[in-house]
Amino acid sequence: MKRFTLALALLLTFPTFGAIPKKPVVQLAILLDTSGSMDGLIDQARKQLWRVVNELATAKKDGHSPNLQVALFEYGNDGLSSEKGYIRRVLPLTTDLDRVSEELFALRTNGGSEFCGQVIGEATKQLDWSKSPDDMKLIFIAGNEEFTQGKIDFHTTCKTAIEKGIIVNTIFCGDKAEGIRTKWKEGADLADGHYMSIDQNQAVADIPAPQDKEIAVLGTELNKTYISYGVVGAAGAARQTAQDANLAAAPTANVQRQVAKAQAVYSNTSWDLVDATKEGTIDVSKMEAKDLPDAMKKMTPEQRKAYVAENAKKRADIQSKIKKLDADRQKYVAAEQKKLSPASNTLDAAVISAVRDVGTKQGYKFP
């Protein structure tokens, strides 16, 4: 008994060695004005989502890449319920970035009143925000009307957000001074956020690079390493292919998407056996045959493991090639961008600027 008591005391006194450190979490809620004048903003969001994802993919905290969760709200659209303040939660916080892309392409603009204070309040209340002070929690709200519209006072909702550790960043689509006059800066100031202004109709400079074609081809090859499973497997695979197709006519955005697919933040554990096995959420040897794709239904448990491992290796090899090509591509693009002026005044530039600043203050390191 004495030996047992001593052993227990030692376990309680000293930390457990070999414990897996908690992965840092970045939660990003995007609140988009979908009133009639915001087609340019929505188009920027669709095309620039993957550039923002790639920026976050490079961030590390204590040597670890973050788990990225994104939520999406639309507001100011006459097609939405007036009783709910013309606000709709399009997506809760999710790691499924293809779903975010899918919903962005489904958004449609339509006149309306933009109640900024109310949509910030809804995002604060409705989303499953992390309780940990170590996790990065950000709201980005973009629009072009007075920040003061609606019955819900933005002073109250912005203060409530920051009390929960949620930083509110405001992006005014128009002249910077006009955004300050219409209280967009005040909203950000109340919640420790950044106020920024953008030109929602500015087209991002498309800089073709020598590596683009090969990256696009490798992105297609990457899709072949995904093994769909369960009731949502086929839909997940179809969504992945559809989002590739949505950007086929936008070469630079498509390259950014393929690069994002090579990053750890692009994870599809809900429908892909390779990701699910890697994260430990599935034991492929114990799955029922009905949940497996046709190619695996007759495999033995060991054959299943070998098949998943084979595709995991193929994926890692392709991802490595994409990352190497992208490193060369970034150098080429950076040199070409120096020849252009002025710098981009667009949604992605605003979001990346704020994320870098907030992230650095919270202990993240960016290259």
Salt bridges, closest charged atoms under 4 A:
ASP43 OD2 - LYS47 NZ 3.39
GLU55 OE2 - ARG356 NE 2.34
GLU74 OE2 - ARG88 NE 2.80
ASP96 OD2 - ARG239 NH1 3.58
ASP98 OD1 - ARG257 NH1 2.71
GLU102 OE1 - ARG239 NE 3.08
GLU122 OE2 - LYS125 NZ 3.39
ASP135 OD1 - LYS22 NZ 3.08
ASP153 OD1 - HIS155 ND1 2.69
GLU178 OE2 - ARG181 NH2 2.83
GLU186 OE2 - HIS155 NE2 2.65
GLU186 OE1 - LYS183 NZ 3.58
ASP189 OD2 - LYS185 NZ 2.90
ASP212 OD1 - ARG329 NE 2.64
GLU221 OE2 - LYS224 NZ 2.98
ASP244 OD1 - ARG257 NE 2.53
ASP244 OD2 - LYS261 NZ 3.08
ASP272 OD2 - ARG315 NH1 2.95
ASP275 OD1 - ARG315 NH1 3.06
ASP283 OD2 - LYS286 NZ 3.90
ASP291 OD1 - LYS290 NZ 3.40
GLU302 OE2 - LYS305 NZ 3.98
GLU310 OE2 - LYS314 NZ 3.54
ASP317 OD2 - LYS313 NZ 3.05
GLU336 OE2 - LYS339 NZ 3.03
ASP348 OD2 - ARG51 NH1 2.42
ASP357 OD2 - HIS194 NE2 2.83
ASP357 OD2 - LYS361 NZ 3.16
